[in-house]
Amino acid sequence: MGARFFIRTGICLAATILAITALAPMAQAQTDLRGRWNGFSETQLPAVQMGDSFFDVFTQARGRFTGAIEIHSDPVPHLFPVSGFVLPNGVLFGSGRDARGLRIDFSGRAKVAVLTSNIRVMSLGYAVSDEGRFQFGGLTVHIQMQGGLNWVDPGPIGVPDVGFHWDGDYLPRLGEGGGPMSMDLAHLRNRTGGLTTSFMGGAQMMNVFVPAVQSFFDITYDVQGTVGVPAVQRDGSLSAALGAVAVEINPGPIQSPTGIIAILIGNWVNPGPQQVPAVQGQYRLYDSFFDVFTEIALDGNTAFSQGSFTCTQRPPG
């Protein structure tokens, strides 16, 4: 397992370098990385560990960026001030050192999750070394908080509060599975108590069919997500772009050693003052961080399941 993991990490880094000339042409608009990216990292120390991760991009000009990335590790996370560059096609490279002198080198890609949404996702392959000696490596998946550098204070209109319990269901486009789905979300607030574009929490998908082991599982996730400022639709309803990345908590050994990863992209919708808001959209499920990296960074198609979901807000009380 360990050798295969490190080989995969090396493949990720090398493949991204080779993809520089293979991806989108240089004439397109510069990918804007600025702001907060929340998500998760997977690290081999030597056992696989997963945990919260963030990537802050403070400045970006002429393709160069500065920021900081936190990688989950035991017993304490590593926070690296970093700098690097991003190409117009979203391929990025960076490096930096933490307070203990450890060096991180990473590469990957940021891209729009689906063409109908302005929500961006990112996956990176990284390696940490000490005076040139490899220490550990891994992969990440992040989602960009909407609003760029203003994600903490999105403006006077404000974002909808999604910090509730949501019940509903999901339906695969093809294949078996499908059933109840729920989310318990908490909105991140700024220093003045206002809502940011960031939320977190947990989610459940029942009766998920995993083709790799030909079995059904009830999946419990940790969730990191973002919701934007709502806009009035033609029918008078309100809609705000919403997206999230999620990783499975404590997967069983029969199902997967690393757990299922989910990407949810859709909208928060409020049909009117007398109706209950809903969260609805599309989901994609992956067997591993490696599959997520392959799809985001290298334009693969590695989800083992995809389909639609709808959850409605449970009224208080």
VEXLOZA-684722 format. One record per residue (C-alpha): residue in three letters; x negated, z, y negated. Coordinates in steps of 0.2 Angstrom, whole numbers, padded with zeros to 4 digits, always signed. Example, Ala and Ser with C-alpha at 12.3 -4.5 7.8 and 13.67 -1.06 7.14 Angstrom:
# residues 2
ala-0062+0039+0022 ser-0068+0036+0005 
***
This chain:
# residues 317
met+0000+0000+0000 gly-0014+0005-0012 ala-0024-0011-0010 arg-0009-0022-0011 phe-0004-0013-0027 phe-0021-0016-0035 ile-0021-0034-0030 arg-0004-0037-0038 thr-0010-0029-0054 gly-0025-0041-0054 ile-0014-0055-0051 cys-0003-0051-0065 leu-0017-0050-0077 ala-0025-0066-0071 ala-0009-0075-0071 thr-0005-0071-0088 ile-0021-0078-0094 leu-0018-0094-0085 ala+0000-0095-0092 ile-0007-0096-0110 thr-0007-0115-0110 ala+0007-0117-0098 leu+0021-0109-0108 ala+0030-0114-0124 pro+0022-0125-0137 met+0012-0117-0151 ala+0024-0124-0164 gln+0038-0112-0161 ala+0041-0097-0172 gln+0030-0082-0169 thr+0037-0069-0158 asp+0040-0053-0168 leu+0034-0037-0158 arg+0036-0025-0172 gly+0046-0009-0169 arg+0049+0002-0154 trp+0049-0004-0136 asn+0056+0009-0124 gly+0056+0008-0105 phe+0046+0013-0090 ser+0029+0011-0082 glu+0023+0011-0064 thr+0006+0019-0060 gln-0004+0020-0044 leu-0014+0037-0043 pro-0015+0033-0028 ala+0004+0036-0024 val+0016+0026-0034 gln+0023+0035-0049 met+0036+0030-0061 gly+0041+0037-0078 asp+0046+0034-0096 ser+0035+0023-0107 phe+0035+0017-0124 phe+0026+0004-0134 asp+0026+0005-0153 val+0020-0010-0164 phe+0016-0004-0181 thr+0009-0020-0189 gln+0009-0039-0185 ala+0001-0053-0195 arg-0005-0070-0190 gly-0003-0066-0172 arg-0013-0049-0173 phe-0004-0033-0170 thr-0008-0014-0170 gly+0001-0001-0161 ala+0002+0013-0148 ile+0007+0013-0130 glu+0011+0028-0118 ile+0009+0026-0100 his+0016+0038-0088 ser+0004+0047-0077 asp+0002+0064-0068 pro+0000+0078-0075 val+0001+0071-0093 pro+0005+0054-0100 his-0009+0044-0108 leu-0006+0038-0126 phe-0017+0024-0132 pro-0019+0017-0149 val-0020-0002-0146 ser-0023-0018-0155 gly-0021-0036-0149 phe-0013-0053-0152 val+0003-0062-0147 leu+0005-0081-0145 pro+0021-0090-0152 asn+0027-0091-0134 gly+0027-0072-0132 val+0011-0070-0121 leu+0002-0055-0128 phe-0015-0047-0125 gly-0021-0030-0130 ser-0033-0015-0128 gly-0037+0002-0134 arg-0044+0019-0131 asp-0036+0036-0129 ala-0043+0053-0136 arg-0052+0056-0120 gly-0061+0039-0121 leu-0052+0030-0107 arg-0049+0011-0111 ile-0033+0001-0107 asp-0033-0018-0106 phe-0016-0026-0104 ser-0007-0043-0104 gly+0010-0049-0102 arg+0025-0057-0111 ala+0039-0053-0122 lys+0054-0064-0122 val+0073-0065-0126 ala+0082-0058-0111 val+0096-0071-0111 leu+0099-0086-0122 thr+0115-0079-0128 ser+0107-0063-0134 asn+0094-0058-0147 ile+0088-0043-0136 arg+0070-0045-0130 val+0062-0038-0114 met+0044-0036-0110 ser+0033-0034-0095 leu+0015-0029-0095 gly+0001-0028-0082 tyr-0012-0015-0087 ala-0029-0008-0081 val-0037+0009-0086 ser-0055+0011-0085 asp-0069+0024-0089 glu-0085+0017-0095 gly-0082+0001-0086 arg-0076+0010-0070 phe-0058+0006-0065 gln-0047+0022-0064 phe-0029+0016-0061 gly-0018+0001-0066 gly+0000-0003-0065 leu+0015-0013-0073 thr+0028-0009-0086 val+0045-0015-0091 his+0051-0012-0109 ile+0066-0017-0120 gln+0064-0019-0139 met+0075-0007-0150 gln+0085-0018-0162 gly+0081-0017-0180 gly+0062-0020-0179 leu+0053-0007-0189 asn+0070-0001-0195 trp+0076+0005-0178 val+0076+0023-0183 asp+0087+0020-0198 pro+0097+0004-0195 gly+0106+0004-0212 pro+0122+0009-0220 ile+0134+0000-0208 gly+0126+0010-0194 val+0127+0007-0175 pro+0141+0012-0163 asp+0139+0029-0154 val+0138+0025-0136 gly+0133+0043-0131 phe+0148+0045-0119 his+0153+0044-0101 trp+0157+0026-0096 asp+0167+0021-0080 gly+0169+0004-0073 asp+0163-0008-0060 tyr+0151-0022-0056 leu+0153-0038-0047 pro+0139-0049-0039 arg+0139-0067-0043 leu+0135-0071-0025 gly+0133-0061-0009 glu+0139-0044-0004 gly+0141-0028-0013 gly+0150-0024-0029 gly+0160-0008-0033 pro+0161+0007-0045 met+0148+0009-0059 ser+0146+0023-0072 met+0135+0028-0086 asp+0131+0044-0095 leu+0122+0040-0111 ala+0114+0050-0125 his+0111+0042-0142 leu+0094+0046-0150 arg+0096+0052-0168 asn+0084+0052-0183 arg+0078+0067-0193 thr+0093+0067-0204 gly+0105+0067-0189 gly+0110+0048-0190 leu+0111+0036-0176 thr+0096+0025-0171 thr+0097+0009-0161 ser+0090+0018-0146 phe+0099+0027-0132 met+0095+0034-0115 gly+0103+0042-0100 gly+0108+0039-0082 ala+0118+0026-0073 gln+0125+0024-0055 met+0129+0008-0045 met+0138+0011-0029 asn+0137+0000-0013 val+0122-0011-0019 phe+0117-0023-0005 val+0098-0024-0004 pro+0094-0040+0006 ala+0076-0034+0010 val+0083-0021+0022 gln+0100-0028+0025 ser+0109-0012+0020 phe+0120-0004+0006 phe+0115+0010-0005 asp+0122+0020-0020 ile+0109+0019-0033 thr+0106+0032-0047 tyr+0095+0026-0062 asp+0086+0032-0077 val+0091+0022-0092 gln+0082+0016-0108 gly+0092+0005-0120 thr+0097-0001-0137 val+0113-0006-0146 gly+0114-0015-0163 val+0124-0015-0178 pro+0142-0022-0174 ala+0149-0038-0181 val+0168-0043-0184 gln+0173-0056-0171 arg+0186-0070-0174 asp+0200-0059-0165 gly+0196-0045-0177 ser+0187-0034-0164 leu+0170-0027-0166 ser+0155-0032-0155 ala+0137-0026-0155 ala+0123-0032-0144 leu+0118-0020-0131 gly+0104-0020-0118 ala+0095-0008-0106 val+0082-0007-0093 ala+0084+0006-0079 val+0074+0012-0064 glu+0080+0021-0048 ile+0077+0039-0046 asn+0070+0045-0030 pro+0073+0030-0019 gly+0074+0033+0000 pro+0060+0027+0011 ile+0071+0016+0021 gln+0077+0006+0005 ser+0061+0004-0005 pro+0045+0014-0009 thr+0046+0010-0027 gly+0065+0009-0030 ile+0077-0004-0038 ile+0074-0009-0056 ala+0089-0016-0067 ile+0091-0025-0083 leu+0108-0025-0091 ile+0112-0036-0106 gly+0129-0037-0115 asn+0139-0030-0128 trp+0148-0014-0134 val+0166-0020-0139 asn+0179-0011-0148 pro+0196-0021-0147 gly+0204-0010-0160 pro+0208+0007-0167 gln+0221+0011-0153 gln+0210+0005-0138 val+0196+0012-0129 pro+0178+0004-0132 ala+0170-0005-0118 val+0152-0010-0113 gln+0152-0027-0104 gly+0139-0039-0099 gln+0127-0046-0086 tyr+0115-0037-0074 arg+0100-0042-0064 leu+0092-0031-0050 tyr+0074-0032-0043 asp+0065-0024-0029 ser+0049-0020-0038 phe+0040-0020-0055 phe+0030-0034-0049 asp+0046-0045-0047 val+0051-0040-0065 phe+0034-0045-0071 thr+0035-0062-0062 glu+0052-0066-0070 ile+0048-0060-0088 ala+0030-0065-0089 leu+0029-0080-0078 asp+0047-0087-0080 gly+0051-0084-0062 asn+0068-0081-0054 thr+0065-0065-0043 ala+0081-0055-0045 phe+0089-0051-0028 ser+0106-0049-0036 gln+0114-0053-0052 gly+0132-0053-0059 ser+0144-0045-0071 phe+0149-0027-0076 thr+0162-0019-0087 cys+0163+0000-0091 thr+0175+0008-0103 gln+0173+0024-0112 arg+0181+0040-0105 pro+0191+0048-0118 pro+0185+0066-0123 gly+0193+0080-0114 
***
